[in-house]
Amino acid sequence: MSEWWTYRAEDFLLFSPRVYWRMFELHNAALWPLHLLMLGAGVIIILLIARRPGTGARWVAFILAICWIFVGWSFLWNRYATINWAAAYVAPAFAVEGALLILASLRDGLAFGRRGLTAWTGYLILGFALAGQPLLAPLQGRGWTSSEVFGIAPDPTAMATLGVLLLARGRLLPLLLPIPVLWCLLSGLTLQTMGEPQAWAPYGVLALAAAAWIWTMIRRRGSPDMRTADVLKESRT
Amino acid sequence: MGTTRRTFVRASLATAASALLPISLHAQQAPPARRPIPSTREEIPIVGLGTWITFNVGDDPLLRDECAAVMAAFFEAGGRMIDCSPMYGSSQPVIGYGLQKLGRPSALFSAEKVWISSGAAGPPQIEQSRRFWGVSKFDLVQVHNLLAWKTHLPLLFQMKAAGAVRYVGITTSEGRRHDLVEQIMRSEPIDFVQFSYNVVDREAEARLLPLASERGIAVIVNRPFRQGALTDRLKREPLPGWAREFGISSWAQLMLKFILAHPAVTVAIPATTRVDHVRENLSAAAGTMPDAAMRERISAHVKAL
């Protein structure tokens, strides 16, 4: 692209806010009542992490994998790509995240057991993705019909995954993190460019997650005991 | 196109449009002025219809019908040129939907673009665009944002020679690459050039507009309201009293008249999602146009606000 420095984010926005939010309305109407099943799956993820952090890990990864693949296909590929050709290039990334999560499920690539501030931040983000994000549409006067629901829409799915990954340990974490992080950035940028105040949601989740990870790393460096404990835990996963 | 046939087409469109929305009462407004395309002297109305963002509504049936209503009002008010691009998401199939719903108005002047970096992929892309519109051929195909222009332009000239397209052009927007645009205008036998020009972005006056006159190239003006930013900024400001002498009622009309009054401009292509706005835009193409002194006054006034 020539003279790339003269382009602004607005130059890449192909649709209006009205069309964007109508897209969620139509998507929700087409998939209802699948939302209830997806929210139930989200609650199961929280229960598995809290109650069965060892044996439930592979199921958590599996549920998230299904959600990523489904959202990538049903929302990005079949719906969002009709108004934003770039979404057709992002949809395969959702399939890749799904495949990585399936791998994590089959190879026991994730284990839960974090405690303290990082864990609570993970639960907070997970809770917001499941219960907070769907409220943003009615709170901003768009009504429930355009709510973004976990497992149906990409933002709450990516946010919930970030929350889960904050609660997890394992060798696959570095591979599982980039796609949800990049999606939250992309979504925040899109909403910001549209002038939508809701942009704070993906940005806020990213900031919280980054703060929690930085906190964890600082604590690791400062505590040899913690490093040893992490090594022992990861050797069991 | 003869007067009798045009009258018949307009009457048919008005009937079709009135079936969509109760808009037939508005058919009385004065027809838009026309200007000749220099390379053929064919005359076209000086206000067209852009589709950037506004027609990218995907599969949404409600919004598709709204776009069809905008098209109906556009044709009913005497408009002809609709401009689109493969870059504009679903805008091409949405135009096709509207044209089909309106009974494929013969007044249509179809302006498309080729927008792909591979020269070999140009013809398949143009063919895909043609299928989306549902037209037998495009009136005008432009190289979008000069992308791969060295490979696309020879192909477009071949298509023109073979009768597969009537006119060939190039586009840019927001003041980018004016040096290259100027170079192509000097060296290539293009019929149309498209760039941004409005009451505050006047760089084109220095070289491109005079060169278009000199070389006999038709000018399409995009982003006449800076993609809505100008109309948004001015909507709370009162129209100056002296603007009333042009019989206008809105800032959009005043800003359009500023553009259309430039003698080198052939057609401006404002985009809108609203039927009342498309009528308002077309009505700016009729009646008195500001002279050079008044154009300066309009520009100075808007810049000062």
Interface residues (C-beta under 8 A of the other chain):
Chain A: S2 E3 T6 E10 D11 L13 L14 F15 S16 R18 V19 R22 M23 L26 R79 T82 I83 N84 W85
Chain B: I53 T54 N56 V57 G58 D59 D60 L62 L63 M87 Y88 G89 S90 L146 E174 G175 R176 R177 Q227 T273
